């Protein structure tokens, strides 16, 4: 059974940056992303990307409810 190793915050940031550098048109994209992240295989980073795409799809299609935050009593204004 395949189990993805958890990524550290540093690896997640490296993953984000690598995706910006190595786009869909980049040859050997997932190998390059894996090298930039470190400690992950090309297959692992590709699967991580696919999971993120699924998450975005579910969020944008309204299948993931917005979290309900408790009001902490502070005043936050969005107007200037």
MOPAC internal coordinates of N, CA, C and O (Angstrom, degrees):
PM7 1SCF
backbone

  N    0.0000 0     0.00 0     0.00 0    0    0    0
  C    1.4509 1     0.00 0     0.00 0    1    0    0
  C    1.5245 1   109.22 1     0.00 0    2    1    0
  O    1.2310 1   120.98 1   -44.54 1    3    2    1
  N    1.3203 1   115.74 1   135.46 1    3    2    1
  C    1.4551 1   121.55 1  -178.86 1    5    3    2
  C    1.5169 1   109.94 1   -81.62 1    6    5    3
  O    1.2310 1   120.82 1   -50.68 1    7    6    5
  N    1.2962 1   116.04 1   129.32 1    7    6    5
  C    1.4678 1   120.96 1   174.60 1    9    7    6
  C    1.5113 1   107.89 1  -129.44 1   10    9    7
  O    1.2310 1   120.69 1   -57.65 1   11   10    9
  N    1.2943 1   116.28 1   122.35 1   11   10    9
  C    1.4533 1   121.04 1   179.47 1   13   11   10
  C    1.5232 1   109.79 1   -76.29 1   14   13   11
  O    1.2310 1   121.04 1   -47.01 1   15   14   13
  N    1.3297 1   115.61 1   132.99 1   15   14   13
  C    1.4605 1   120.00 1   175.03 1   17   15   14
  C    1.5242 1   108.21 1   -72.98 1   18   17   15
  O    1.2310 1   120.58 1   -38.40 1   19   18   17
  N    1.3036 1   116.50 1   141.60 1   19   18   17
  C    1.4623 1   120.55 1   178.92 1   21   19   18
  C    1.5192 1   110.21 1   -68.56 1   22   21   19
  O    1.2310 1   121.32 1   -34.74 1   23   22   21
  N    1.3121 1   115.08 1   145.26 1   23   22   21
  C    1.4547 1   121.28 1   179.45 1   25   23   22
  C    1.5221 1   109.89 1   -95.88 1   26   25   23
  O    1.2310 1   121.14 1   -33.50 1   27   26   25
  N    1.3186 1   115.42 1   146.50 1   27   26   25
  C    1.4577 1   120.27 1   175.15 1   29   27   26
  C    1.5302 1   108.43 1   -81.22 1   30   29   27
  O    1.2310 1   120.71 1   -12.52 1   31   30   29
  N    1.3149 1   116.25 1   167.48 1   31   30   29
  C    1.4631 1   120.77 1   177.24 1   33   31   30
  C    1.5250 1   110.26 1   -60.29 1   34   33   31
  O    1.2310 1   120.46 1   141.70 1   35   34   33
  N    1.3255 1   116.72 1   -38.30 1   35   34   33
  C    1.4633 1   121.35 1   178.76 1   37   35   34
  C    1.5260 1   110.50 1   -64.25 1   38   37   35
  O    1.2310 1   120.59 1   137.40 1   39   38   37
  N    1.3334 1   116.48 1   -42.60 1   39   38   37
  C    1.4628 1   120.03 1   178.35 1   41   39   38
  C    1.5295 1   111.07 1   -65.98 1   42   41   39
  O    1.2310 1   120.20 1   140.83 1   43   42   41
  N    1.3242 1   117.23 1   -39.17 1   43   42   41
  C    1.4642 1   119.93 1   178.31 1   45   43   42
  C    1.5199 1   111.45 1   -62.40 1   46   45   43
  O    1.2310 1   120.42 1   138.66 1   47   46   45
  N    1.3196 1   116.80 1   -41.34 1   47   46   45
  C    1.4649 1   120.66 1   178.62 1   49   47   46
  C    1.5264 1   110.04 1   -66.20 1   50   49   47
  O    1.2310 1   120.22 1   137.65 1   51   50   49
  N    1.3240 1   117.19 1   -42.35 1   51   50   49
  C    1.4656 1   121.10 1   177.59 1   53   51   50
  C    1.5275 1   110.39 1   -62.77 1   54   53   51
  O    1.2310 1   120.32 1   141.99 1   55   54   53
  N    1.3274 1   117.00 1   -38.01 1   55   54   53
  C    1.4627 1   122.47 1   177.50 1   57   55   54
  C    1.5286 1   110.13 1   -61.01 1   58   57   55
  O    1.2310 1   120.19 1   131.91 1   59   58   57
  N    1.3195 1   117.23 1   -48.09 1   59   58   57
  C    1.4639 1   121.83 1   179.26 1   61   59   58
  C    1.5237 1   111.28 1   -59.35 1   62   61   59
  O    1.2310 1   120.83 1   133.53 1   63   62   61
  N    1.3204 1   116.02 1   -46.47 1   63   62   61
  C    1.4648 1   120.20 1  -179.88 1   65   63   62
  C    1.5260 1   111.24 1   -64.59 1   66   65   63
  O    1.2310 1   120.53 1   138.72 1   67   66   65
  N    1.3251 1   116.58 1   -41.28 1   67   66   65
  C    1.4650 1   120.69 1  -179.53 1   69   67   66
  C    1.5260 1   110.96 1   -64.49 1   70   69   67
  O    1.2310 1   120.00 1   142.74 1   71   70   69
  N    1.3288 1   117.61 1   -37.26 1   71   70   69
  C    1.4629 1   119.97 1   177.53 1   73   71   70
  C    1.5241 1   111.38 1   -63.54 1   74   73   71
  O    1.2310 1   120.54 1   146.59 1   75   74   73
  N    1.3267 1   116.57 1   -33.41 1   75   74   73
  C    1.4602 1   120.27 1   177.91 1   77   75   74
  C    1.5314 1   111.18 1   -70.47 1   78   77   75
  O    1.2310 1   120.45 1   147.27 1   79   78   77
  N    1.3144 1   116.75 1   -32.73 1   79   78   77
  C    1.4657 1   121.53 1  -179.05 1   81   79   78
  C    1.5236 1   111.43 1   -82.29 1   82   81   79
  O    1.2310 1   120.58 1   134.40 1   83   82   81
  N    1.3234 1   116.50 1   -45.60 1   83   82   81
  C    1.4658 1   122.13 1  -175.67 1   85   83   82
  C    1.5239 1   109.41 1  -104.06 1   86   85   83
  O    1.2310 1   120.78 1   -86.96 1   87   86   85
  N    1.3364 1   116.12 1    93.04 1   87   86   85
  C    1.4628 1   120.19 1  -177.75 1   89   87   86
  C    1.5224 1   111.69 1   -85.11 1   90   89   87
  O    1.2310 1   120.73 1     6.44 1   91   90   89
  N    1.3321 1   116.21 1  -173.56 1   91   90   89
  C    1.4690 1   121.94 1  -176.77 1   93   91   90
  C    1.5208 1   113.17 1   -57.60 1   94   93   91
  O    1.2310 1   120.37 1   151.63 1   95   94   93
  N    1.3142 1   116.90 1   -28.37 1   95   94   93
  C    1.4624 1   121.38 1  -176.12 1   97   95   94
  C    1.5308 1   112.84 1   -83.93 1   98   97   95
  O    1.2310 1   120.07 1   170.59 1   99   98   97
  N    1.3176 1   117.48 1    -9.41 1   99   98   97
  C    1.4608 1   121.67 1  -176.89 1  101   99   98
  C    1.5232 1   111.01 1   -72.39 1  102  101   99
  O    1.2310 1   121.32 1   -51.73 1  103  102  101
  N    1.3068 1   115.09 1   128.27 1  103  102  101
  C    1.4613 1   120.59 1   175.79 1  105  103  102
  C    1.5304 1   108.47 1   -67.11 1  106  105  103
  O    1.2310 1   120.10 1   -41.00 1  107  106  105
  N    1.3121 1   117.41 1   139.00 1  107  106  105
  C    1.4709 1   122.89 1  -178.95 1  109  107  106
  C    1.5306 1   112.05 1    55.80 1  110  109  107
  O    1.2310 1   121.43 1  -140.35 1  111  110  109
  N    1.3211 1   114.88 1    39.65 1  111  110  109
  C    1.4672 1   120.99 1  -177.19 1  113  111  110
  C    1.5196 1   112.83 1   -50.50 1  114  113  111
  O    1.2310 1   119.98 1   128.49 1  115  114  113
  N    1.3213 1   117.65 1   -51.51 1  115  114  113
  C    1.4628 1   120.15 1  -172.36 1  117  115  114
  C    1.5198 1   112.15 1   -71.39 1  118  117  115
  O    1.2310 1   119.91 1   148.86 1  119  118  117
  N    1.3065 1   117.78 1   -31.14 1  119  118  117
  C    1.4730 1   120.36 1   174.22 1  121  119  118
  C    1.5181 1   110.21 1   -65.70 1  122  121  119
  O    1.2310 1   120.70 1   137.87 1  123  122  121
  N    1.3299 1   116.26 1   -42.13 1  123  122  121
  C    1.4639 1   120.50 1   178.60 1  125  123  122
  C    1.5245 1   111.59 1   -65.73 1  126  125  123
  O    1.2310 1   120.66 1   138.08 1  127  126  125
  N    1.3276 1   116.35 1   -41.92 1  127  126  125
  C    1.4683 1   119.71 1   178.42 1  129  127  126
  C    1.5261 1   109.84 1   -63.72 1  130  129  127
  O    1.2310 1   120.32 1   136.28 1  131  130  129
  N    1.3277 1   116.99 1   -43.72 1  131  130  129
  C    1.4692 1   120.73 1   179.45 1  133  131  130
  C    1.5255 1   111.28 1   -60.55 1  134  133  131
  O    1.2310 1   120.11 1   138.42 1  135  134  133
  N    1.3201 1   117.39 1   -41.58 1  135  134  133
  C    1.4721 1   120.51 1   177.99 1  137  135  134
  C    1.5227 1   110.87 1   -63.18 1  138  137  135
  O    1.2310 1   120.66 1   139.34 1  139  138  137
  N    1.3334 1   116.34 1   -40.66 1  139  138  137
  C    1.4642 1   120.43 1  -179.45 1  141  139  138
  C    1.5283 1   111.51 1   -67.26 1  142  141  139
  O    1.2310 1   120.55 1   144.08 1  143  142  141
  N    1.3216 1   116.55 1   -35.92 1  143  142  141
  C    1.4670 1   121.28 1  -178.92 1  145  143  142
  C    1.5248 1   110.65 1   -75.74 1  146  145  143
  O    1.2310 1   120.63 1   134.37 1  147  146  145
  N    1.3165 1   116.41 1   -45.63 1  147  146  145
  C    1.4607 1   121.02 1  -178.02 1  149  147  146
  C    1.5187 1   111.71 1    81.71 1  150  149  147
  O    1.2310 1   120.73 1   -44.66 1  151  150  149
  N    1.3208 1   116.21 1   135.34 1  151  150  149
  C    1.4579 1   121.01 1   176.62 1  153  151  150
  C    1.5156 1   115.22 1    76.82 1  154  153  151
  O    1.2310 1   119.95 1  -171.47 1  155  154  153
  N    1.3155 1   117.70 1     8.53 1  155  154  153
  C    1.4656 1   122.70 1   179.71 1  157  155  154
  C    1.5231 1   109.12 1  -129.99 1  158  157  155
  O    1.2310 1   121.19 1   -27.91 1  159  158  157
  N    1.3268 1   115.32 1   152.09 1  159  158  157
  C    1.4615 1   120.17 1   175.41 1  161  159  158
  C    1.5268 1   109.12 1   -90.03 1  162  161  159
  O    1.2310 1   121.25 1   -13.98 1  163  162  161
  N    1.3270 1   115.21 1   166.02 1  163  162  161
  C    1.4613 1   120.14 1   176.41 1  165  163  162
  C    1.5269 1   110.24 1   -59.28 1  166  165  163
  O    1.2310 1   120.54 1   140.91 1  167  166  165
  N    1.3183 1   116.58 1   -39.09 1  167  166  165
  C    1.4612 1   120.70 1   179.65 1  169  167  166
  C    1.5285 1   111.37 1   -64.96 1  170  169  167
  O    1.2310 1   120.36 1   141.05 1  171  170  169
  N    1.3229 1   116.92 1   -38.95 1  171  170  169
  C    1.4698 1   120.66 1  -179.83 1  173  171  170
  C    1.5255 1   111.69 1   -66.36 1  174  173  171
  O    1.2310 1   119.96 1   136.09 1  175  174  173
  N    1.3315 1   117.69 1   -43.91 1  175  174  173
  C    1.4674 1   118.74 1  -178.97 1  177  175  174
  C    1.5270 1   111.12 1   -71.11 1  178  177  175
  O    1.2310 1   120.36 1   146.15 1  179  178  177
  N    1.3285 1   116.91 1   -33.85 1  179  178  177
  C    1.4644 1   119.61 1   176.73 1  181  179  178
  C    1.5295 1   110.04 1   -64.95 1  182  181  179
  O    1.2310 1   120.08 1   136.94 1  183  182  181
  N    1.3135 1   117.45 1   -43.06 1  183  182  181
  C    1.4663 1   121.12 1   178.71 1  185  183  182
  C    1.5257 1   110.89 1   -64.94 1  186  185  183
  O    1.2310 1   120.32 1   140.86 1  187  186  185
  N    1.3181 1   117.00 1   -39.14 1  187  186  185
  C    1.4641 1   121.16 1   176.90 1  189  187  186
  C    1.5308 1   109.71 1   -59.46 1  190  189  187
  O    1.2310 1   120.43 1   136.83 1  191  190  189
  N    1.3198 1   116.79 1   -43.17 1  191  190  189
  C    1.4616 1   122.09 1   178.13 1  193  191  190
  C    1.5294 1   110.79 1   -63.06 1  194  193  191
  O    1.2310 1   120.22 1   135.88 1  195  194  193
  N    1.3144 1   117.18 1   -44.12 1  195  194  193
  C    1.4668 1   121.34 1   179.03 1  197  195  194
  C    1.5276 1   111.40 1   -61.69 1  198  197  195
  O    1.2310 1   120.40 1   140.95 1  199  198  197
  N    1.3174 1   116.85 1   -39.05 1  199  198  197
  C    1.4669 1   121.20 1   177.52 1  201  199  198
  C    1.5288 1   110.26 1   -64.66 1  202  201  199
  O    1.2310 1   120.38 1   139.15 1  203  202  201
  N    1.3247 1   116.88 1   -40.85 1  203  202  201
  C    1.4656 1   120.20 1   177.73 1  205  203  202
  C    1.5250 1   110.88 1   -62.87 1  206  205  203
  O    1.2310 1   120.24 1   138.66 1  207  206  205
  N    1.3361 1   117.14 1   -41.34 1  207  206  205
  C    1.4643 1   120.50 1   177.73 1  209  207  206
  C    1.5271 1   111.21 1   -61.65 1  210  209  207
  O    1.2310 1   120.58 1   139.02 1  211  210  209
  N    1.3299 1   116.50 1   -40.98 1  211  210  209
  C    1.4669 1   120.65 1   176.96 1  213  211  210
  C    1.5288 1   110.49 1   -62.16 1  214  213  211
  O    1.2310 1   120.44 1   136.44 1  215  214  213
  N    1.3264 1   116.77 1   -43.56 1  215  214  213
  C    1.4669 1   121.03 1   178.94 1  217  215  214
  C    1.5246 1   110.86 1   -59.47 1  218  217  215
  O    1.2310 1   120.39 1   133.92 1  219  218  217
  N    1.3278 1   116.86 1   -46.08 1  219  218  217
  C    1.4651 1   121.27 1   179.61 1  221  219  218
  C    1.5251 1   110.20 1   -61.15 1  222  221  219
  O    1.2310 1   120.43 1   136.35 1  223  222  221
  N    1.3294 1   116.79 1   -43.65 1  223  222  221
  C    1.4620 1   120.76 1   178.47 1  225  223  222
  C    1.5246 1   110.80 1   -57.31 1  226  225  223
  O    1.2310 1   120.26 1   131.15 1  227  226  225
  N    1.3224 1   117.11 1   -48.85 1  227  226  225
  C    1.4649 1   120.73 1  -178.50 1  229  227  226
  C    1.5256 1   112.07 1   -65.02 1  230  229  227
  O    1.2310 1   120.13 1   141.99 1  231  230  229
  N    1.3074 1   117.36 1   -38.01 1  231  230  229
  C    1.4640 1   121.06 1   178.44 1  233  231  230
  C    1.5225 1   109.97 1   -66.40 1  234  233  231
  O    1.2310 1   120.42 1   130.56 1  235  234  233
  N    1.3449 1   116.80 1   -49.44 1  235  234  233
  C    1.4584 1   120.66 1  -177.44 1  237  235  234
  C    1.5263 1   112.91 1   -67.20 1  238  237  235
  O    1.2310 1   119.83 1   152.86 1  239  238  237
  N    1.3159 1   117.93 1   -27.14 1  239  238  237
  C    1.4639 1   120.85 1   179.82 1  241  239  238
  C    1.5296 1   112.09 1   -87.08 1  242  241  239
  O    1.2310 1   120.37 1  -177.96 1  243  242  241
  N    1.3324 1   116.90 1     2.04 1  243  242  241
  C    1.4563 1   121.19 1   176.83 1  245  243  242
  C    1.5147 1   114.58 1    79.46 1  246  245  243
  O    1.2310 1   120.02 1  -164.87 1  247  246  245
  N    1.3103 1   117.56 1    15.13 1  247  246  245
  C    1.4648 1   120.77 1  -178.66 1  249  247  246
  C    1.5242 1   112.82 1   -85.76 1  250  249  247
  O    1.2310 1   120.64 1   172.18 1  251  250  249
  N    1.3112 1   116.39 1    -7.82 1  251  250  249
  C    1.4620 1   120.77 1   177.87 1  253  251  250
  C    1.5258 1   106.66 1  -114.89 1  254  253  251
  O    1.2310 1   119.85 1   -63.42 1  255  254  253
  N    1.3212 1   117.89 1   116.58 1  255  254  253
  C    1.4652 1   119.67 1  -178.23 1  257  255  254
  C    1.5293 1   111.32 1   -69.82 1  258  257  255
  O    1.2310 1   121.44 1   -30.91 1  259  258  257
  N    1.3207 1   114.85 1   149.09 1  259  258  257
  C    1.4541 1   119.31 1   175.47 1  261  259  258
  C    1.5203 1   108.80 1   -68.73 1  262  261  259
  O    1.2310 1   119.91 1   -37.78 1  263  262  261
  N    1.3148 1   117.78 1   142.22 1  263  262  261
  C    1.4657 1   119.51 1   178.14 1  265  263  262
  C    1.5279 1   110.03 1   -68.51 1  266  265  263
  O    1.2310 1   120.90 1   -30.64 1  267  266  265
  N    1.3158 1   115.88 1   149.36 1  267  266  265
  C    1.4610 1   121.12 1   177.76 1  269  267  266
  C    1.5193 1   107.58 1  -102.61 1  270  269  267
  O    1.2310 1   121.27 1   -69.10 1  271  270  269
  N    1.3203 1   115.17 1   110.90 1  271  270  269
  C    1.4535 1   120.64 1  -178.84 1  273  271  270
  C    1.5187 1   109.74 1   -93.29 1  274  273  271
  O    1.2310 1   120.98 1   -37.75 1  275  274  273
  N    1.3122 1   115.73 1   142.25 1  275  274  273
  C    1.4585 1   120.41 1   176.47 1  277  275  274
  C    1.5162 1   108.60 1   -79.72 1  278  277  275
  O    1.2310 1   120.85 1   -38.72 1  279  278  277
  N    1.3000 1   115.97 1   141.28 1  279  278  277
  C    1.4510 1   121.44 1   175.34 1  281  279  278
  C    1.5240 1   107.67 1   -73.72 1  282  281  279
  O    1.2310 1   120.46 1   -56.05 1  283  282  281
  N    1.3190 1   116.73 1   123.95 1  283  282  281
  C    1.4652 1   120.76 1  -177.68 1  285  283  282
  C    1.5189 1   112.21 1   -91.84 1  286  285  283
  O    1.2310 1   120.76 1  -174.24 1  287  286  285
  N    1.3414 1   116.15 1     5.76 1  287  286  285
  C    1.4491 1   119.01 1   178.01 1  289  287  286
  C    1.5131 1   113.62 1    91.66 1  290  289  287
  O    1.2310 1   120.28 1   167.53 1  291  290  289
  N    1.3125 1   117.08 1   -12.47 1  291  290  289
  C    1.4542 1   120.58 1   177.70 1  293  291  290
  C    1.5102 1   110.79 1   -76.09 1  294  293  291
  O    1.2310 1   120.61 1   -24.21 1  295  294  293
  N    1.3052 1   116.44 1   155.79 1  295  294  293
  C    1.4573 1   120.98 1   179.88 1  297  295  294
  C    1.5133 1   108.71 1  -104.49 1  298  297  295
  O    1.2310 1   120.96 1   -60.21 1  299  298  297
  N    1.3215 1   115.76 1   119.79 1  299  298  297
  C    1.4582 1   121.08 1   178.11 1  301  299  298
  C    1.5131 1   108.19 1  -120.52 1  302  301  299
  O    1.2310 1   120.64 1   -62.61 1  303  302  301
  N    1.3028 1   116.38 1   117.39 1  303  302  301
  C    1.4504 1   121.11 1  -179.14 1  305  303  302
  C    1.5114 1   109.40 1  -104.23 1  306  305  303
  O    1.2310 1   120.73 1   -43.60 1  307  306  305
  N    1.3409 1   116.21 1   136.40 1  307  306  305
  C    1.4594 1   119.86 1   177.80 1  309  307  306
  C    1.5109 1   111.56 1  -100.81 1  310  309  307
  O    1.2310 1   119.76 1   175.97 1  311  310  309
  N    1.3299 1   118.06 1    -4.03 1  311  310  309
  C    1.4603 1   120.07 1   179.14 1  313  311  310
  C    1.5178 1   109.79 1   -93.64 1  314  313  311
  O    1.2310 1   121.71 1   -26.04 1  315  314  313
  N    1.3219 1   114.33 1   153.96 1  315  314  313
  C    1.4726 1   119.86 1   179.66 1  317  315  314
  C    1.4970 1   111.59 1   -92.33 1  318  317  315
  O    1.2310 1   120.10 1   180.00 1  319  318  317

